Amino acid sequence: MTRNLSFREISEANHESLLAYLERLRAAGPKLPSGGAVVNKAAVARACGFARETFQQDPRFAATLSAGTGP
């Protein structure tokens, strides 16, 4: 029998997915998908398996992405 995950559990899993994605990019060398100087959040969210709106709904995701785009 499967149980439904809580919002917090889903959020944690999505955040771990984002962290893993950023780490894979750092290890491989390519930059985040972008359009000019702005990170393409839709492409990042798609690669991580969650909705783009997550970056707006949870400030932790936006902060993690900002931290991951620096040098």
N, C-alpha and C positions, 0 to 999 in steps of 0.2 A: 504494500500500500504506500502510495506517495503522499507527502503532505505538502500543503501550500506554503511557500516561503513568505516570510513577513517582508514588509517594505524595507526594513533595516537590513535583512539578510540579502535581499536583491541588490540594495545599494552597495553593500560591502563587496558582493561578488562583482558588480560592475566596476567599482573603484579598483579592485584587484586586477581586473582585466585591463583597465587603463594603465595602471602601473606596469603591468607586464608588457603591454604594447610599447610604452615609452622606453622600457629597458631593452626590448628587442631592437628598437630603432637605434638606440645609443650604441648597442653592440655591433650592429650591422653597418652603421655609418650614414644611412640616408636621413634626410631631414623630414620633418612632419609635412604632410600634404598641405599645400597652401595656394592661395590665389594672391600673388604679390607678396605683401608683407603680413597678410592676415592668415592665420591657421584655418584650414577648412575643417571646422568642427563636425560637419556632417560626415566627412570622409573618415575622420578619427572615430566618431561614434559608430559608424558602420563597421569599421575594422575591429572594434571592441565588442560589438554585439549589443549595443544599447541605443536608445533614441538620442538625437541631437539635443533635444530639450533638456536632457539631464544636466548639461553644462549650465543652463539657466536656473534649473530647479534646485540644484545642490551646489552651493558656492565652493565646496571642497573639490569638485571636479574641475571647475574653472581654474582654481588655484593650482591644482596639480598640473593641469595642462600648461599654465603660464610658467610654472617652475620647470617644466620639461622642455620648454622652447628656448630657454636661455643657453649660454655657452657651456 
